[in-house]
């Protein structure tokens, strides 16, 4: 099956040198992932979606289907995004919600989140909830007015 050929190349392009590295990030047994990559076991749609999110690619690309150039960022562009400074860009440069850049940012956040251990995931989730609440001052006023 063609998508199995893509698994290995997309895994390496995303910076996962070994099958075990990606399996750990996905939270699956390394043997399970290896069987997917060798084509011995078919992926479920849910597993394919998780892999695509972590690898920063589409399901089409994972399956080996060609995508229009404007929808498929180059490996060099993805590498530069992966190695970019973690500081948030100025507000004027942030991606608009629903834009392709926002979608890529969201996929990158999911990929990084999946690499964390459970305590750090909990910490990050609490921090994100606090930031979201702080960005809506009207919600904070409503809570404190009781």
C-alpha positions in Angstrom: 0.0 0.0 0.0 1.4 3.4 -1.0 0.7 5.2 2.3 3.1 2.8 4.1 5.9 4.1 1.9 4.8 7.7 2.9 4.9 6.9 6.6 8.6 6.4 6.7 9.5 9.4 4.6 7.1 11.7 6.4 8.3 10.4 9.8 11.9 11.2 8.8 11.0 14.6 7.3 9.3 15.5 10.6 12.5 14.7 12.6 11.5 11.4 14.1 14.6 9.3 13.3 13.3 6.0 14.6 9.9 4.3 14.6 10.1 4.1 18.4 10.4 7.9 18.7 7.2 8.4 16.7 5.5 5.5 18.5 6.2 7.1 21.9 4.9 10.5 20.7 1.7 8.8 19.4 1.4 6.8 22.6 1.4 3.4 20.8 3.5 0.3 21.1 6.6 0.6 18.9 5.7 -2.8 17.4 2.2 -1.5 16.4 3.7 1.5 14.7 6.3 -0.6 12.9 3.6 -2.9 11.6 1.8 0.2 10.2 5.0 1.4 8.5 5.7 -2.0 7.0 2.1 -2.3 5.8 1.3 -5.4 7.8 -1.6 -3.7 9.6 -3.9 -1.1 8.1 -4.3 2.2 9.8 -7.7 3.2 11.2 -8.9 6.6 10.2 -8.4 7.8 13.8 -4.8 6.6 13.9 -4.1 8.1 10.5 -5.5 11.5 11.7 -3.3 11.4 14.8 -0.2 10.5 12.8 -1.0 13.3 10.3 -1.4 15.8 13.1 1.9 14.8 14.7 3.8 14.8 11.4 2.3 18.1 10.3 0.8 16.7 7.0 -2.6 16.0 5.6 -4.3 12.7 5.3 -3.9 13.0 1.5 -0.1 13.4 1.9 0.0 10.5 4.4 -1.8 8.3 1.9 0.6 9.3 -0.9 -1.9 11.5 -2.8 -0.6 14.6 -4.5 -1.7 17.9 -3.1 -1.8 21.3 -4.8 1.4 23.2 -4.1 -0.4 26.0 -2.2 -1.8 23.5 0.3 1.4 21.5 1.0 4.2 23.4 2.6 7.7 22.4 1.6 9.9 20.4 3.9 12.2 23.4 4.2 9.3 25.7 5.3 8.2 23.1 7.9 11.8 22.7 9.1 12.1 26.5 9.6 8.9 26.5 11.5 10.0 23.7 13.7 13.3 25.5 14.5 11.7 28.9 15.0 12.0 30.7 18.3 9.2 29.8 20.7 8.4 33.5 21.4 5.0 34.5 20.2 5.0 36.8 17.1 3.8 40.4 17.5 0.0 40.6 17.5 0.1 42.2 14.0 1.9 39.2 12.6 -0.2 36.4 14.2 -2.2 34.2 12.0 -5.9 35.0 11.5 -8.2 32.3 13.0 -9.2 29.9 10.2 -6.2 30.7 8.0 -3.8 28.2 6.7 -1.1 29.6 9.0 -3.4 29.2 12.0 -4.1 25.6 11.0 -0.4 24.9 10.8 0.2 26.6 14.1 -2.5 24.4 15.7 -0.9 21.3 14.2 2.4 22.3 15.6 0.9 22.9 19.0 -0.7 19.4 18.9 2.6 17.8 17.7 4.5 19.4 20.6 1.8 18.6 23.1 1.9 14.9 22.1 5.6 14.8 22.9 5.1 15.8 26.5 4.7 13.5 29.5 1.3 13.5 31.4 2.3 15.9 34.2 3.6 18.5 31.7 0.5 18.0 29.5 -1.7 18.8 32.6 0.4 21.9 33.4 0.2 23.1 29.8 -3.5 22.6 29.7 -4.0 24.6 32.9 -1.8 27.4 31.6 -3.7 27.5 28.3 -7.0 27.7 30.2 -5.7 30.5 32.3 -4.4 32.4 29.2 -7.8 31.9 27.5 -9.7 33.2 30.5 -7.3 36.2 30.9 -7.8 37.1 27.2 -11.5 37.6 27.8 -11.8 40.4 30.5 -15.6 40.4 30.3 -15.6 36.8 31.5 -13.3 37.6 34.4 -15.6 40.6 35.4 -18.7 38.4 35.4 -17.1 35.8 37.7 -15.8 38.4 40.2 -19.1 40.3 40.4 -20.9 37.5 42.3 
